[in-house]
Amino acid sequence: MEVEGRPREDSRVQGALKEIGRSGWAQFLLNYQWPDGHWVTPGTSAEELYRPKYIVTNWLAIILADLGMTRSDPRIRRTADLILDKWSGRGGVLSGRSGEICVTGNAVRTLIRFGYLDHPTVQRSIAWIVRTQKPDGGWHCFPSRTGTLDGWEGLAALAEIPDQARTESIRRSIERGAEFYLRNRLMVEGKVRYAPWFRIHYPNHYYYDLLVGLRILTRLGYGADPRMAQALRWLRSKRSRQGTWALDAAHPDLDPTLAGYSLRHIVFPMLLEPLHEPSRWATVEALSVLTRAPVT
């Protein structure tokens, strides 16, 4: 739809949308869903919906929302009900007592895509995202006076709100967030280039890379901003001679020579496609970005 410029009402688009959940990756994931809407773990506590990463409910819900699933499917409604019930913490904000932009932003983005924009918990969580934006326009998952490019989930969540549903405070927050990324060319933070940001991944979970930043900023209408040029050149440089893009790594991207961090809990990386081969996901995402950005 985005790549070919077809309207949502196009019969071929409608036919493709109806197949989501009946075939392909979405069907595969939904085949392993428990009847009450969760995956893998024996129970549905907030912790069990979140861990072990990246094979339980939280992470699979994000993927299914990316794939276009909505509340029109009862399986998605059951999952959404679990997230809304188990993660509505202090003040009714998603992600529990303290709130983290990586968790709250992902949950809001996922639920909006599922069709829950008007749900009171989602609305309170949107207000929380706006309220916790840093003075420099970014967000951060940890206590900090400044934002980080890794805190992309706040801007990504606000970007899912249809233009006609954006209040003045949301519009201003989006403008400030976009300026934060543009000011940093989507890639500059500190003196050392952070290598994982220049590798394409999917699923992204809560990790940032340049394709994530390009997707958000071009969908918000900033494709023509000259400060996007360097990131767009990087994207074009990743294209193969056959016109496709590949996944470079799976998350968590823990190569010690690149990432420089470790995890305290055991994780189970998830891949929908093999690495270093033509990727349907990366190719569609990259082409969608380029359709929204002028050739420079």
Buried (B, 14 or more C-beta within 10 A) or exposed (E): BBBEEBEEEEEEBEEEBEEBBEEEBBEEBBEEBBEEBBBBBEEBEBEBBBBBBBBBBBBBBBBBBBBBBBBEBEBBBBBBBBBBEBBBBEEBBBBBEEBBBBBBBBBBBBBBBBBBBEBEBBBBBBBBBBEBBBEBBBBBBEEEEBBBBBBBBBBBBBBBBEEEEBEEEBEEBBEBBBBBBBEBBBBEBEEEEBBBBBBBBBBBBBBBBBBBBBBBBBBBEBBEBEBBBBBBEBBBEBBEEEEBBBBBBBBBBBEEEBBEEEEEEEBEBBBBBEBEEBBBBBBBBBBBBBEBBEEE
